[in-house]
Amino acid sequence: MNIHVQDAPQRALGFLITQASLIEPQVYATKYQDIQYPSLIPVDTSAPEWIQSVTYFSGDAVGAASWFSGKAQDVPNVELLREKFETTVSMAAIGYRYDLEELGKAMLLGMNLNADKANAARRVSEEFIEQVAFLGDTSKGLTGLVNNGSVTATAAPADGSGSATTFASKTPDQVLRDINGQLTGIFTGSLGAEMADTLLLPYSVLLDLSTRRIDATNQTTILEWVERNNIYTRTTGGRLDIRGIWGLDTAGSGGTKRMVAYRRDPSVVKMHIPMPFRFLPVWQVGPILFEVPGLFRLGGVDIRRPKSVRYLDGI
């Protein structure tokens, strides 16, 4: 009987290793529909897994062409203004565990372990990355997409009802004007080179725009009207992607609601994840306790061309 008890942990470990090889492919294939960072921020996994930091340059070109005589010597030149930035890459972890009793029951009944614990660990890792992607992490000195200090932040005009700045206090025309002002601000700031194709709003503002009609007799909501009449769609024929995300209700100056307009392109914004989430081999961490660690390594969000991103506060 003593031999049987002593052998139990080794048999349980072997059983868990076999089960993990079945569970992990299922977990890696799972997509979480409400995790938005992969569809809103270009992700780069090309850097070496154990790299300590990623260096990038944020630049802008200055200069203009002008009329020129064939006998002249003062050819106008373009100059590149480049600033070096470095993003630290750090490691994070989340895993799951089983005790000998749980594994023993499964072995006795001939049952496979379900993927619930592994899925929960992977889900927690995605929520962590989502938080860093949008809001950054002060403990690591990281900012996110919605609170980068290099991005131009302007206050919404105070011409709503009662001189308020919020979209809820404004007419459909005023809301469209404020949104188009941010889109054209990027167009002007980049000297006509690009225009924002993505707009992020607090969920509360998105809900208001998606349920409030443009007038008492028209069934069209303000959101639908904005989607059709914004300057990006009118200029390019493309669809302006308008999304609601968490964290914008207090991201603006003075804790106000913030709108983010940007061009969703790796040359503008990028997040480095050199080591995507992975499970390590199962190991025994106690006399009757077994653990499957999960690791991932990531940096913050790099806004490489700040003029291609704009914030509007007080909406």
Secondary structure, 3 states (H helix, E strand, C coil): CHHHHHHHHHHHHHHHHHHHHHHHHHHHHCCCCCCCHHHHCCEECCCCCCCCEEEEEEEEEECCCCCCCCCCCCCCCCEEEEEEEEEECEEEECCEEEEHHHHHHHHHHCCCCCCHHHHHHHHHHHHHHHHHHHHCEHHHCECCCCCCCCCEEEECCCCCHHHCCCHHHCCHHHHHHHHHHHHHHHHHHCCCCCCCCEEEEEHHHHHHHHHCECCCCCCCEHHHHHHHHCHHHHHHCCCCEEEEECCCCCCCHHHCCEEEEECCCCCCEEEECCEEEEECCCEEEECCEEEECEEEEECCEEECCHHHEEEEECC
